[in-house]
Amino acid sequence: MSLAQGLQAFKEQKFDEAIELLSQYCQDATHKDSAEYSQAQMALAKAYHSKGQIEEAIALCQILKNHLDSQVNLWATEYEKRLKAAQTQSASPHPDLLAKAGRATQTGVKLAMRGIASSLALASMVTISLLFGMIFVLSLSLIFIIKTDNPSQGLGIALIVTLIFSGISFFLSPLIMDIVQNALYGTSWISLETLRQSSPESADVIERVCQQRQIAPPRLGIIPDENPTAFTYGSLPDTARLVVSQGLFTYLDEDEVATVYAHELGHIVHWDFAIMTLASTLVQILYLIYSFVRRMSRQSGDKAKSFLMNIAITAYAFYLMGTYLILYLSRTREYYADHFAAETTGNPNGLSRALVKIAYGIVEESDKTKEPSPLIQGTRALGIYDPKGAASTGVAYRMASDSYQVGRIFLWDIFNPWGWWMELNSTHPLTGKRIRALTTYAEQMGLKTEFDMARVVKDGKYLNKKRLYGTFIVDLLVMNSQWVGALMGLLIGIILASIFRYSLLSFSFALWGFAIATFLKSFVMYPDFHQAEPANILTLMGDPYASPLRGKPIHLKGKLIGRGDAGYRFGSELKLQDATGMIFVRYASRLGALGNFFFGASQVPGLIGAEVKVVGWFRRGIMPWMDLAQLRSNRGDVESYPRFSMMLMGIGAIILGLVIL
């Protein structure tokens, strides 16, 4: 009986046939210690799991835990944990048992991206060209506007040093990253054949892509951490590293793992790390010009000083623009890596599931530890998934009874204007937008789609548009109201100062405008929490109208399971878990950061593990959270004052304005 036939049946999700073929192969095998035999047993365990035959899968894992190969041993140990966790979730359907959509029978099908992302080549060219143009304009300004004997000498030296340093860093960065990865995360390097034992399809994808693109196979790394993630780094495609965590194999099925490897190969094929390194270097140069010109202005005469300050302001504005261009380019590249994976594997639905399961895995692992994961925090920008967006998606996947319920969690990503606004500061597109794009590819292939995104998009058309968009511009102004208030106060002060011939009026009115806006913002952000309504975390996560500004007064019951990612050993942010999910709860002391530190050091250790009742304000950005007002437990009560610092700031501004006046 052919092992290849059994693996192909499993790949095509013909689980009954796969179980029969793989079982027969294992019975007929003569070399019980061969790599092919262990590969067959691992695939058989996965097939049993997919069919819901958990006991049979666990039995196979217990056999494989005694295998001489450490990678097989580790896989079996972690997969057994996953299977036993599935047994304990009888109250709600385990995510692995949700129905899967299909995949294409052929790979390499060309898929259109119209309306999903801008041209990758155009995005790269525009970003790099604009950055070069900004630097060129600033350099000419220095040379032709500033009337000194040699105004550009110092800048020229600094630019040359920056370029040399960036060039050296570019070529040495893979070696430096290798050292860092090993020191921080214990990364080990494996061969393609070792990967084939855990995921034959992933190994096949790597071989096929490298042959077609005529590039060397990437160096393959694995991190012994159960938080699922994957990332790529290097300087050139032939020196690329492709690293995944063990959690990827724990939480994802084989076809899903293969799509993640294909996504990372997309970054290699598109030269993403090279382009991003170049763009980042140009932004560094813009900031260097800003710093250099600002220093020059302090040493120049009055006439030259005004010119230099104008150039410094322009340089800083260009630097900010460059930063957002890089973020835009990074998001575009994620779309193209997803597109590459869909074409390469013919399985856009598999990548959709992979993204959601990665979020689920991050939430699951977060529940098991009291401290945030250094791996997830340290590789946030590199990884396939932004962990800040994991909470809502992971919670929905854990609790949903069908894929449509998971899809509804993406209404906020796709339709809420705050989602678009928050995404501007993110290296990754919002998960809902990525899955909607992958759904489009599945439709082009004539496949059934995952998470019923067509129905989700249809539901989005019936959302209350006035509630979604009606106050968004006003809310943006309120979000930045302190500076708007200060500017309006300054303008009023200037007018009054010219009338009464007293220049200090402008400063006092600017402070008073700042104070009034601060009070206004605090009342909008923190409405009366005594009107808080009982809620559960899953329902909150699925609210498409949620805002990062207008807090929703809520009352939750649950258990404190650890600290959030705002701090580590002395962090004051908490993780609260109820029957439906997990959310971060932010404490705020009246003493500011110092009070938060003492709370995290002295009170948090005693509260972890306690059953609590909390009252506060729910908010939703890329990551949902709750601002704490009150916490009640049998281990003590806690009062939090998130509005206090704003009120103190406003009162201080009023007093300072009076003192100046």
Disulfide bonds with the S-S distance in Angstrom:
none
